[in-house]
Amino acid sequence: MSKPLMPKATAVWLVDNTALTFEQIADFCGLHPLEVKGIADGEVAQGIQGLDPVATGQITRENLERSIDDPNTMLVMERPPVELPPTRGRGGRYTPLSKRQDRPNAIAWLLRNHPELTDAQVGKLVGTTKPTIQSIRDRSHWNMPNIKPQDPVTLGLTTQVDLDAAVQKAQEKLRRQQAKEEKAADKAKAEQFAAAEAAGMPSTQPVPEPAPEPAAEPAPEEPPAPEPPARELSAEEVFGAAPTDDAGDDAGDDERP
């Protein structure tokens, strides 16, 4: 199904003047529902004047009213009176002069939140070159202190549909590469094992070590022999032998005149 000539301007008018759901507007304008929600919140397409698709002959009034009454009914584009030439599918994305200063912020956001994207994918999303991407990745950009990561969809440098498609493509490529590396590693191990068996060499698989024997329990120590009880000392051993009475009498006789 062909899309309107000015998708964002048409989406702005539908958000402001109808009760269509985000999914209906996104399907008709070729946008992502989150991008339409950003338009409703005033974060996307700021300053863009709405374009009435009924007045321009892109849809009929009956089709619009029928879609408003039934959320499951999608808008149908009327056949344009003049066939538009096909859009260029390849080549770099043109970035307006007013938004080129925001490209480093968008590149920093993509490198931080989607490292699986290649430099070619990042350059195609925001319209930049590989040297610029590399300088921001290794933090050698001349304006690196002032670069703040910002969502390129919010900045209007790309659409959510293109971003989701690029991320999905990069993730699928990464999964295929990992599966290929794992398959090559398993094949190399199988060939090495087969060559070892053909040469009569022992298997390279680790042999389980025998379980260690339990350590012998130490013999119980014998309790020390009890010490003999201390002998009580007598008064004579402590103070010496007491003097006898004969010795005292002799001493008294000698003192008498």
C-alpha angles and dihedrals in degrees: 000000000000119000129228119273094245106028099180095044089049091048091051091054093046092049093049100040108030140050095230118140122250090250093055093049092045092050093050097043098038094242134127117262090237089054090052089049088052089053090052091049092049094244097109132047094015112181094016114132115227121249119215107228091196094055091048092050096245094124136008127246091240092054091049094050092046091053092048091053094046116040090196092061115090126211116259121216115232118231107270116239090229123042111234119222115253114269120245109262099191134050137060123319116250114233120198117241092244091059102040092090088061095057096089089054090050092047091051090050093051093047091050100043102030109032090160091073116100123231089252091055093047091048091050093049098052101020102246140127132259095244090057091050092048093049091053092046093054091036094240095122114129092235097039096128090060098044114110120181112248132173109262090213091058090047090052094239094121141359128257090239093057092044093051091047093051093048092048092049092049092049092050091050091050092050092050091050093050092048090049092051092048091049091050091049092050091048092051091051091049092050092048092050092048092049091050092051092048091052092050093244120146118265116274090221112111116258114227112248118237116258112263116253115250112260116253113256113245117251113260113260117244114242114251117261113263115256117244114259115265113261116238114240119231124233091250091055091050103040101019130243117319116243116258124241094244092060090052094050093050091051090052093051092054092054094054116094 
